[in-house]
Amino acid sequence: MRARQIPRILWIGVSLLAFLGLWEGVVRLLGYPPFILPSPGDVFRRLVVLIADGSLWRHTGVTLGEILAGLSLGTVIAVTLGYLLAHSPVAERLLSPYLVASQSVPVVAVAPLLVIWFGTGLLSKILVCALTVFFPILVNTVAGVRSVEPELRDLMRMLEASRWQTFRLLEVPAALPILLSGLKIGATLSVIGAIVGEFVASNRGLGYLIKQGQQLYDTPLVFVGIGVLVLLAQSLYSIVALAERFLLRGYSIHHICEEVQ
């Protein structure tokens, strides 16, 4: 472990302990019953039971599968369409009103339609998740591709670079920082998309678990589901951040010239 990482970990631990202490203090001071506001101990005991009987792993696995599939589908479509829009002003003028209008409709309003059209199975949840992550990744892809400096494009033409070389050596490295920023947002939004789909219609997944806790006034179960969702979102964000650190090893002009020649 690097020394510079230790203070950050300590700060996270201190912050978490302070939060749990404040939570416990509020519960004890106000005397709320567990079905209104459970204590950290109540939530932990419910977590242990769910882990022991295996239900937490099953429901988490279902939701994680929906998240990964929806995030992958939304990213592929958004990056492909964003690249085309960045190179075609005509296509952007034609499609932009529809893309912007699609964001004025909440996903929670579209989700019931997707369930009606595609059923209550896995596909409708994946599509809801893909719709949730689509727009921010699309916008960042367009911005990233257009962030390439005109002088660098002129350089590629002077070097007689092929279209593939321009894409691989210039556009991809230039667009990656902005694209990965959009992917960070999409990674966290994908969790919301999956849960919205499960809230509408499901018999498994963390969204189903939270709804079950709500209907049974099992508030500790609701807290467990929310906590696992937070961990999933944090994990996905951290994975993208690590990928960003690995991928953003900038290409110099000298490197581009060598590759083209």
C-alpha distance (Angstrom), angle and dihedral (degrees) to the residues before:
residue distance angle dihedral
M1 . . .
R2 3.79 . .
A3 3.77 116.3 .
R4 3.79 92.8 -127.7
Q5 3.81 90.2 58.6
I6 3.81 94.2 56.6
P7 3.84 97.2 73.6
R8 3.79 90.9 50.2
I9 3.79 92.0 51.0
L10 3.80 90.2 47.5
W11 3.78 91.2 51.1
I12 3.80 90.8 50.9
G13 3.80 90.3 49.8
V14 3.80 93.1 48.1
S15 3.80 91.2 47.2
L16 3.81 91.7 50.0
L17 3.80 93.1 48.3
A18 3.81 90.6 48.6
F19 3.79 91.0 50.6
L20 3.80 92.8 49.0
G21 3.79 90.9 46.7
L22 3.80 91.9 50.8
W23 3.81 90.3 47.0
E24 3.82 92.2 51.0
G25 3.80 90.8 46.3
V26 3.81 93.0 52.5
V27 3.81 91.6 49.5
R28 3.80 93.0 49.1
L29 3.80 95.2 42.2
L30 3.81 96.9 48.2
G31 3.81 95.9 33.4
Y32 3.79 96.8 -136.3
P33 3.83 115.5 179.2
P34 3.82 115.7 -118.5
F35 3.81 93.8 -105.6
I36 3.82 89.0 60.6
L37 3.80 101.9 37.1
P38 3.80 118.1 -8.4
S39 3.78 121.0 -155.2
P40 3.81 121.5 -115.1
G41 3.80 87.2 -103.6
D42 3.82 91.6 56.3
V43 3.79 91.0 50.6
F44 3.79 92.4 46.9
R45 3.82 92.3 51.0
R46 3.81 90.3 50.2
L47 3.80 89.1 49.0
V48 3.81 91.3 53.1
V49 3.81 91.2 51.6
L50 3.81 92.3 49.9
I51 3.78 91.9 48.6
A52 3.80 92.2 47.0
D53 3.81 95.4 52.6
G54 3.83 92.2 42.8
S55 3.80 95.6 -123.9
L56 3.79 94.1 117.6
W57 3.82 92.0 56.2
R58 3.82 92.3 48.0
H59 3.79 95.3 50.0
T60 3.80 93.4 41.4
G61 3.81 90.8 50.7
V62 3.81 91.3 53.1
T63 3.80 93.7 49.4
L64 3.80 93.0 44.0
G65 3.80 90.5 52.3
E66 3.81 90.5 52.0
I67 3.80 91.1 47.7
L68 3.80 95.5 49.9
A69 3.80 93.8 44.4
G70 3.81 93.6 45.9
L71 3.80 93.3 45.1
S72 3.81 91.4 49.2
L73 3.80 93.7 47.6
G74 3.79 94.1 45.5
T75 3.80 92.1 46.7
V76 3.80 95.0 50.0
I77 3.81 93.3 48.7
A78 3.82 93.9 42.2
V79 3.83 94.7 48.3
T80 3.80 93.2 45.9
L81 3.80 94.4 47.2
G82 3.81 92.2 40.7
Y83 3.81 91.4 54.3
L84 3.79 91.2 50.6
L85 3.81 92.6 47.4
A86 3.80 91.2 49.1
H87 3.82 89.9 57.5
S88 3.80 97.9 38.4
P89 3.81 117.6 57.3
V90 3.82 89.3 -179.7
A91 3.79 92.5 56.8
E92 3.80 89.8 46.4
R93 3.80 92.1 53.5
L94 3.80 91.1 48.6
L95 3.80 97.8 45.6
S96 3.80 103.9 31.3
P97 3.84 95.9 81.0
Y98 3.80 90.6 53.6
L99 3.79 93.7 44.7
V100 3.79 92.5 49.7
A101 3.81 91.7 44.3
S102 3.80 90.1 52.5
Q103 3.81 88.8 61.1
S104 3.80 92.4 55.3
V105 3.81 89.6 66.7
P106 3.83 112.5 76.3
V107 3.79 114.6 -123.8
V108 3.79 89.1 -128.0
A109 3.82 87.6 64.0
V110 3.81 93.4 49.2
A111 3.81 95.8 44.5
P112 3.84 95.4 76.0
L113 3.81 89.7 53.8
L114 3.79 91.6 51.8
V115 3.80 89.6 50.2
I116 3.82 90.0 51.8
W117 3.80 93.0 47.5
F118 3.82 100.2 39.5
G119 3.79 103.2 23.5
T120 3.77 132.6 -118.0
G121 3.80 95.0 -68.3
L122 3.76 132.5 100.1
L123 3.82 97.4 -70.8
S124 3.81 96.4 66.3
K125 3.83 91.3 50.8
I126 3.81 91.2 49.6
L127 3.81 91.4 50.3
V128 3.81 92.5 49.4
C129 3.79 89.2 50.7
A130 3.82 92.0 47.2
L131 3.80 91.4 50.9
T132 3.79 90.5 51.0
V133 3.80 94.9 55.0
F134 3.81 97.4 35.1
F135 3.80 103.6 85.0
P136 3.83 102.5 47.7
I137 3.80 91.5 47.4
L138 3.81 91.0 46.6
V139 3.80 93.1 51.5
N140 3.79 92.6 47.2
T141 3.80 91.9 48.2
V142 3.81 91.9 54.0
A143 3.80 91.2 46.6
G144 3.79 91.9 46.7
V145 3.80 96.2 51.1
R146 3.80 91.0 46.0
S147 3.80 91.7 49.9
V148 3.81 90.6 75.4
E149 3.78 108.2 114.2
P150 3.83 114.7 -115.7
E151 3.81 90.1 -131.1
L152 3.81 90.1 61.8
R153 3.79 91.3 50.2
D154 3.80 88.9 50.9
L155 3.80 88.8 51.0
M156 3.80 91.5 53.6
R157 3.81 90.0 51.2
M158 3.81 91.0 49.3
L159 3.80 89.0 52.2
E160 3.82 88.8 49.4
A161 3.79 91.1 -123.9
S162 3.78 116.8 -178.8
R163 3.79 121.5 -117.9
W164 3.80 89.7 -103.9
Q165 3.82 92.3 50.8
T166 3.80 91.3 49.9
F167 3.79 90.1 50.1
R168 3.81 95.8 45.5
L169 3.80 100.9 38.2
L170 3.79 102.5 32.6
E171 3.78 115.9 16.7
V172 3.80 98.7 40.9
P173 3.84 96.4 49.8
A174 3.82 91.1 43.1
A175 3.79 94.2 48.6
L176 3.81 97.7 41.4
P177 3.84 98.6 83.7
I178 3.80 93.4 53.0
L179 3.80 93.5 37.6
L180 3.80 92.4 52.1
S181 3.79 90.0 49.1
G182 3.79 87.9 56.8
L183 3.79 90.1 46.1
K184 3.80 90.0 55.3
I185 3.79 89.0 56.4
G186 3.80 91.1 44.3
A187 3.81 91.9 50.2
T188 3.79 91.7 58.4
L189 3.81 94.1 40.1
S190 3.81 90.6 51.8
V191 3.81 89.1 69.0
I192 3.80 89.9 55.0
G193 3.80 91.4 48.4
A194 3.79 93.7 52.2
I195 3.80 92.5 48.6
V196 3.81 92.8 48.2
G197 3.80 89.1 54.6
E198 3.80 91.6 48.8
F199 3.80 91.9 48.1
V200 3.79 90.6 56.8
A201 3.81 97.0 50.9
S202 3.78 130.0 -16.5
N203 3.77 143.6 120.2
R204 3.79 96.6 -157.8
G205 3.79 140.4 30.9
L206 3.78 133.8 69.4
G207 3.81 91.4 -70.8
Y208 3.79 89.0 56.9
L209 3.81 89.5 47.5
I210 3.81 91.4 52.7
K211 3.81 92.0 47.5
Q212 3.79 90.0 49.4
G213 3.79 90.2 52.0
Q214 3.80 90.4 49.5
Q215 3.80 93.8 50.7
L216 3.81 92.8 47.1
Y217 3.83 94.1 42.2
D218 3.80 86.2 -120.0
T219 3.79 94.0 148.1
P220 3.83 94.7 170.9
L221 3.81 87.1 60.0
V222 3.80 89.6 53.2
F223 3.80 90.5 51.1
V224 3.80 91.2 49.8
G225 3.80 91.0 52.5
I226 3.80 92.1 48.3
G227 3.80 91.4 47.8
V228 3.81 92.5 52.6
L229 3.81 90.3 48.8
V230 3.80 90.2 53.2
L231 3.80 90.2 50.9
L232 3.81 91.2 50.0
A233 3.80 92.2 50.0
Q234 3.81 92.0 47.0
S235 3.80 91.6 48.1
L236 3.80 93.9 50.3
Y237 3.79 91.2 47.3
S238 3.81 90.9 49.9
I239 3.81 91.9 49.4
V240 3.81 91.2 53.2
A241 3.82 90.1 46.1
L242 3.82 90.5 52.8
A243 3.80 90.6 47.6
E244 3.79 88.7 50.2
R245 3.80 91.4 53.1
F246 3.81 90.6 49.8
L247 3.80 98.0 43.4
L248 3.78 100.3 42.3
R249 3.74 96.0 78.9
G250 3.77 94.9 134.9
Y251 3.75 123.4 -126.5
S252 3.80 113.7 -127.5
I253 3.78 123.4 -143.6
H254 3.79 88.2 -111.9
H255 3.79 90.6 55.1
I256 3.80 91.9 49.9
C257 3.80 91.6 50.9
E258 3.79 91.6 50.2
E259 3.80 92.7 49.9
V260 3.79 94.1 48.6
Q261 3.80 93.4 47.9
